[in-house]
Amino acid sequence: MEMVKIILTLTHLRKTLVEAAWHYLTCSGRPKDLAKGQAPDRGARRHAAKGVRRLVERREALLARGVHGNKANVATARELACWVWAVGLMAEEA
């Protein structure tokens, strides 16, 4: 029974990452202005901007090479998963 729950969780996670990756099709590579009163850590903001820029550039490069849009999206989702993992590791170390 536990294995079924794990598989369902991983399936949901994969679908969520692929759906999130579609966002980077129309996303600009530069960070947006912050709302009034927001002041995140400079390092975190820089890391987030770098990650978004990398995802946008990676997707554009794949599409420019003639890779099918769905394949480019799944590759972007994989990069996004790696980036989220790295952020999690950074949070654990802090």
URCOR-V154645 format. One record per residue. N is the residue number from 1. RES is the residue in three letters. SS is DSSP state (h for helix, s for strand, l for the rest). OMEGA is omega in whole degrees, -180 to 180 (none if undefined). Layout:
# URCOR-V154645
n=N res=RES ss=SS omega=OMEGA
n=N res=RES ss=SS omega=OMEGA
This chain:
# URCOR-V154645
n=1 res=MET ss=l omega=179
n=2 res=GLU ss=h omega=-179
n=3 res=MET ss=h omega=178
n=4 res=VAL ss=h omega=179
n=5 res=LYS ss=h omega=179
n=6 res=ILE ss=h omega=-180
n=7 res=ILE ss=h omega=178
n=8 res=LEU ss=h omega=179
n=9 res=THR ss=h omega=179
n=10 res=LEU ss=h omega=177
n=11 res=THR ss=h omega=179
n=12 res=HIS ss=h omega=179
n=13 res=LEU ss=h omega=-180
n=14 res=ARG ss=h omega=179
n=15 res=LYS ss=h omega=180
n=16 res=THR ss=h omega=179
n=17 res=LEU ss=h omega=179
n=18 res=VAL ss=h omega=177
n=19 res=GLU ss=h omega=179
n=20 res=ALA ss=h omega=-178
n=21 res=ALA ss=h omega=178
n=22 res=TRP ss=h omega=179
n=23 res=HIS ss=h omega=-175
n=24 res=TYR ss=h omega=175
n=25 res=LEU ss=h omega=-177
n=26 res=THR ss=l omega=-177
n=27 res=CYS ss=l omega=175
n=28 res=SER ss=l omega=-177
n=29 res=GLY ss=l omega=-179
n=30 res=ARG ss=l omega=-175
n=31 res=PRO ss=l omega=178
n=32 res=LYS ss=l omega=176
n=33 res=ASP ss=l omega=179
n=34 res=LEU ss=l omega=174
n=35 res=ALA ss=l omega=-179
n=36 res=LYS ss=l omega=178
n=37 res=GLY ss=l omega=178
n=38 res=GLN ss=l omega=179
n=39 res=ALA ss=l omega=180
n=40 res=PRO ss=l omega=177
n=41 res=ASP ss=l omega=-178
n=42 res=ARG ss=h omega=180
n=43 res=GLY ss=h omega=179
n=44 res=ALA ss=h omega=179
n=45 res=ARG ss=h omega=179
n=46 res=ARG ss=h omega=180
n=47 res=HIS ss=h omega=179
n=48 res=ALA ss=h omega=-180
n=49 res=ALA ss=h omega=179
n=50 res=LYS ss=h omega=179
n=51 res=GLY ss=h omega=179
n=52 res=VAL ss=h omega=179
n=53 res=ARG ss=h omega=180
n=54 res=ARG ss=h omega=180
n=55 res=LEU ss=h omega=180
n=56 res=VAL ss=h omega=-179
n=57 res=GLU ss=h omega=180
n=58 res=ARG ss=h omega=-180
n=59 res=ARG ss=h omega=180
n=60 res=GLU ss=h omega=180
n=61 res=ALA ss=h omega=179
n=62 res=LEU ss=h omega=180
n=63 res=LEU ss=h omega=178
n=64 res=ALA ss=h omega=178
n=65 res=ARG ss=l omega=179
n=66 res=GLY ss=l omega=177
n=67 res=VAL ss=l omega=179
n=68 res=HIS ss=l omega=-176
n=69 res=GLY ss=h omega=-180
n=70 res=ASN ss=h omega=178
n=71 res=LYS ss=h omega=177
n=72 res=ALA ss=h omega=180
n=73 res=ASN ss=h omega=179
n=74 res=VAL ss=h omega=176
n=75 res=ALA ss=h omega=177
n=76 res=THR ss=h omega=178
n=77 res=ALA ss=h omega=178
n=78 res=ARG ss=h omega=177
n=79 res=GLU ss=h omega=179
n=80 res=LEU ss=h omega=178
n=81 res=ALA ss=h omega=178
n=82 res=CYS ss=h omega=-180
n=83 res=TRP ss=h omega=178
n=84 res=VAL ss=h omega=178
n=85 res=TRP ss=h omega=-180
n=86 res=ALA ss=h omega=178
n=87 res=VAL ss=h omega=177
n=88 res=GLY ss=h omega=178
n=89 res=LEU ss=h omega=178
n=90 res=MET ss=h omega=180
n=91 res=ALA ss=h omega=179
n=92 res=GLU ss=h omega=-178
n=93 res=GLU ss=h omega=-177
n=94 res=ALA ss=l omega=none
